[in-house]
Amino acid sequence: MNVADAMTPRSEVVTVELPGTRDDVLEYLQERGFSSVPVVKRTDGSEVYRGLVSREDLIDNPDEDQLALLLREVPTTTVEADVADVARLMLAEGTRRVPVVGDDGDRLDGIVTTTDVVRAIANGAVDGDTSVGDLATADVNATYEGTPLTVAEREIAYANVPYAVVLGDDGRLSGMVTEVDILNVARVVEGEDDTGDSVAGQDDEWMWEGIKAVGNRYVPTRNVEIPAEPVREFMTADVLTLTERRTAREAAQRMVSNDVEQLPLLRGGDLAGIVRDVDLLRGVTT
């Protein structure tokens, strides 16, 4: 299967243009649920591809407003490439989306994402017979349902995964919270804080951008504010799960039909691992 058959074509790809701001991207990431947006620039009446901005970029750089400083250069592919090769590229580079460009690298032809590859697995266009038991990750990022969402966000960030399995008082699976859930309730707060006589480094450890004091004065800040209520108020409680005997195709079909990126793996009713959409890519490349 070629990339041309799996990708989202340029006519259906939403882009943002330079010059621009983070607000131009937030409209799509928050309100429309996109995970990333390609960035283009109009030059002499033509469109030139410049890079990509993802929800991770906004979360990691809450004080940056200029689109030109938020975008990143990422690996690209072409319409003739094989989907299995793109899956290998995604795994090697640790990326979830690959812009599809012309031979000169300037023309944006479309974008292929992890979800596109998973969809190809789900509909049988590429291999999906591998057992999820062979693809699952045993290391699971977890949090307690009573944990403040501010702390859970840090746990997700430090674990470098987009989710946390939520455990109840009995230590068993009670829900799932993702970075999308957090982004949907987060907001950027601009203003001024009186630093008083505090010194640099005396920051609230759960603030995404600490306030550094320089003497006794006001320092302009731009912080991302996350609700501090318990995770249980924001998590998905009715979690879809898998058993080891399911195939990658069955897992992909469940992910696509329910619009999720990861599914807990259960063994005898107990949490035994996690199957992420990126794990399914390994079945395509073997």
C-alpha positions, 0 to 999 in steps of 0.5 A, a space after each residue: 500500500 502506497 502513502 498516496 492511498 493512506 494519507 489525507 490529501 492536501 485538499 483536506 489538510 487544514 494548515 496555518 500560515 506564517 506569520 501567525 500565532 499560537 491562537 491560530 493553532 489552538 482553534 484546531 487543536 482544542 476545538 476540532 481535536 486535531 493533534 497537529 497542524 502543518 505550517 505553510 507560507 505564501 511566497 509569490 502567490 504559491 504555497 511553501 511548506 515550512 513545518 509542523 506544530 503539534 499539541 505537544 509543542 504548545 504544551 512544552 512552550 506555553 510562553 511562546 506566541 509566535 508560530 514561527 518559533 513554535 513550528 518544528 521541522 520533521 521527517 517527510 515522505 512522498 506519495 510513492 513511498 510504501 506505508 510499511 516504510 513510513 511506519 518504520 520512519 515513525 518508529 525510528 523518529 518517534 513521530 506520529 505524523 509525517 508530512 507528504 511533500 513533493 520531490 523538492 520538499 516545498 509542496 505539501 501534498 498531504 499528511 500521513 499519521 499514525 491514525 492513517 496507518 492504524 486505519 490501514 491495519 483496521 481495513 486489512 490493507 496492510 498486515 494486522 495478524 500479529 497478536 497484541 500480546 506480542 505488541 503490547 508494552 508491559 511498562 504502564 504509566 499510571 496515576 491514582 484517581 484522587 491525584 490532582 490533575 496538575 500532578 497527573 499532567 506532570 506525571 504524563 510529561 515526565 513519562 513522555 507518553 500521552 496517557 495515564 491509566 487511572 487506578 482506584 483505591 483497590 489498585 485496579 483499573 478505574 479509568 484513563 486520562 490523556 493529554 487531550 483531556 488535559 489540553 481540553 481543560 487547560 487555559 493560558 493565563 496572562 497577567 502580572 504576579 507580585 514576586 515580593 521578596 522571593 528568589 529565583 527558583 522558589 517556584 510552584 513546582 506544578 506551574 508550567 512556567 515558574 515566576 523568577 523574581 528579580 528584586 522586589 518587583 512585578 514580573 509579567 508571566 504567561 502560565 498554563 492553568 490546569 484545574 487542580 481537581 482530582 483526576 477522577 473528574 476528568 478521566 474516561 471511566 468506561 475504558 475499552 480493553 483488550 486481551 492477549 489473544 486479540 489481533 492487531 487488526 482487531 485492536 486497530 478496528 477498536 481504536 478507529 471506531 472509538 477514536 482512542 490511541 491506546 487500550 489497556 491489556 488485561 490478563 485474567 481481569 488484571 492490568 498486564 500492559 498497554 497497547 498503543 497505536 504506535 505499538 501496532 506499527 511494529 506489526 506492520 514492519 516485521 
